[in-house]
Amino acid sequence: MTLTSHRGDAGLIRSAFGRFPSGVVALAADTGDQPAVLVASSFTVGVSLDPPLVLFSVRNESTTWPRLRHSRRIGVSLLSADQAELCRRLAGRDRGARFGDDPIERTSEGALLFAGSPLWLDCSVFGEIPAGDHRVVLLEVHQLWQDNALDPLIFHGSAFRRLEAA
């Protein structure tokens, strides 16, 4: 085995990080003027149980995060194995097409949650930490709902995948 230097090779880093499978979440809120949504595969649960905290990272250049960060509540929907097409649309550049005809639940505090997801979290921003070309965002979970019958969408090797029983 020979380790390869990554210096200056963002493609190599991206490829290496892509070897780690992850779930995909949609973070969405009613921001007043129009709804905003951000898709992240850099989502981690179980950061803290008291208070309950989750985290994700977002690029510093994101134009959506500045709109979401000031929302009273942010809905986190773990996308299901059947929501790959929804994920592509939500992550697309056309903001007008992101919120199509998909059923959305809206909490009284403005969090938006996508129907058909195996997990919903109603969160608020707990804190942000600068991390290179990204920011690590900690979210406090206030409410949750889960459907154990639905499998999550998995992102691995730059492709969407499904869980398979061993």
Helices and strands as residue ranges (DSSP letters): H 10-17, E 22-23, E 25-30, E 35-40, E 44-49, E 52-59, H 65-68, E 74-78, H 84-91, H 95-98, E 104-106, E 112-114, E 119-131, E 134-146, E 154-156, E 159-161
